[in-house]
Amino acid sequence: MESCAAALERLCDPAHEVSAHYLIAPSGEVLQLVDEEMRAWHAGQGAWAGQDDVNSRSVGIEIANDGFSPFAAAAMDALVTLLGGVLSRWDIPAQGVIGHSDMAPGRKCDPGRRFDWRRMALEGVSVWPEAPRPQDPDEGVFAAALARFGYPDAPPEVLLDAFRQRFRPHARGALDAEDMGHAVALADRFPVDPSRASA
């Protein structure tokens, strides 16, 4: 949305039937809107790690951003701190930190290609494929690897776009050897555990 104030108004308006546990302003201010123990309505229809009711098993964090601009440094700093606490309180592993585009490929596109997932991994509050080895492109193997990592079932082109939004935001074109290497590396190192929650 165009501003944090507009996002806050939307998240607090019952008519829109959407909410989140936290909203982070560009200034780094963290607004808690729903107690973590309560269910918020941030995820919508989607699935992760074989579970389709993401709202009931996750803590929702929204970051005020227009969807096109880089995320403010203060907001990213605040997110790292907030996530550290959430993961600790709820015993969520770093691979349980996902974006809406991960759990609802094709329907959701946030946090988008400008979000710094690599920094989150370096801070220990997300994951990144380490030293992936390129592999020959194979849509079936790619989809199976993403399923082992947690992605829901979706058409190949939709999965590829969602995956690249997070792990290869500047990549274009058909599935390639680097996509394959990243996907297999993630699946091998971070296979899903459906019993764990998400953030």
N, C-alpha and C positions, 0 to 999 in steps of 0.2 A: 504494500500500500504506500501512498505518497508520504506518510509520516507516521511516527510512533503514536501520536495522539489518535490518528484515524484507526490504526491497528487496535489500540486499546479500546476505543469506542466499539469497534466491531466485535472484539472478543468478549465484551461485557454486555452486549445487546442480546437478550434472549430470543429475539425474533430471528437472528441469524443462526442459532443453534450450533455455535462453534465456540470453543474455549480452549485454554491452554493453562498449564500449571504456572508457567513463567513467560514473561515478555521482557526482552532485553532491548533497551533504547540505544541509539547510536552513541550516546554519551557514556554508556557502560552501566547505567542505572538498571537494576534488576527489579522488576515488579512481579511479586507473587500473586497470582490471580485465583489459584485453586490449591488447596492443601494437597501435598503429594499423596496422601492416603486416599484421597477422593478421586473419582473418575472424571477426567476432562474429555472434551469432544474435539480433539485436535487432529486426529488421524483420519477420520472418515473411512470409507471403504478401501480395504487393502489387506495385505498379509505380509508376515515376515516369519521366517523360520518355521513354516508350516502352520502358523496360527493366524486366524483371520480376524480376531477381535483385538486389534492392536490397542484400542483405547483402554481396555481393561487391564492391560499389562505393560503400560509404558508411562513415562513422565514426559509431558509435552512442553517443549521449549520453542518459543517463537522469537525471532530476531528481526527487529524493525529494519526493513530494507525494501527498496522499490523493485527489486528483482533484476535490476540491470547494473547497478553500481557496486563497486567493491564494498565489502562489509567494513564498517568502521573499526579501527584498531582497538578502541576502548570496548566496543561490543564484543569483539573476539576475545579480548583479555577476560572480560566478565564471564563469557561463556565457558572458557577453560576452567575458571574457578568454580562456577556453578556445577558444571559436569563432574568435576572431581568430587564434590560433595554428594551429588546424586548417585554416582556409581558406587561410592563407599557406603552410603546409607542403605542402598537396596541390593548390594552385592551384584552389580551388573558388570560384566566384563566389557572391556573397551570395544569389542566387536558388536556389542549390543547397541552402540550409538549409531543411529541410522537417520536418513533424511526421508521426507515424505516421498521424494522421487524413488527411493529404494523400495518402499512398501506398497507404492501405488504407481508402478511404471506406466507411462502413457497418460495417466490421469493427473498426476502431480509433477511439477517440475522444480519444486523448491527443496533445498535452499539454492539450487542453481549452479551454473558453471563458475561463478565468481567466488563461491564459498571455498575456503582453504582447508580441505579435508586433510591434506598432508601435514599442515601445521598441527591439526588436532591429534593426528597420530604421533607426531614428534613430542607432543605434550602428554601423551599417554592416555588420552580420552577418546581415541578412535583407533582404527587400524589402517595399515597401508601394506601393499604387497612388497616384500623385500626381495631384491635381486631376482625378479621373475625371469625365467628362461623362455624366449620366444618359441612358439609351437605352431605347427601348421594349422591354418584356420579350419575349424570344423564346428558348424552350428550346434550339432547335437552334444558334442563334448563341452562346448561353451555354456550351453543352457544347463547341462548337468552340473558343471562346476558352480555356476551362479546359484543353483538350487541348494547345493551343499553349503554354500556360504550364507544362504538365507533368503535370496530373492524369490518372489512368487512366480508362478507360471505366467508367461506372457509370450506374445509372438516374438520371434527372434529379433526383428528390427527394433521393437519396443524395449526389449531387454538390453540390447546393445546401446541404445541411446541413454537409458537410465544408468547403466554401468559407466559409460563415458562421462556423463555429467559429473560423476563423483571421482573417477579414477584417471580419466584421460580427457579433460574438458576441451582440449584443443584438437582432438583427433576427429577426422571426418572420413567418410567413405565406408566401404564394406569392412566386415569383420577381418581383422588382420592378426599377424603372428604376435604382436605385442598385446593386443586384447586377450588373446588366448593365454599367454604367459601370465598376465596379471590375474586372470580369472582362476586358473588352476592353482597358482601360488596362494591366493586367498582361501580357496576351498580346502587346500591341503593343510594350511596353517590354522585356519579358523572355521572348522566345520560347525554347523548349527547345533545348538542345544535348545530345543523347543521349551524346556522348562524354565529358561532364564527370561527375565524381563528386558525391556528396551528403554532407551532414552532418546 
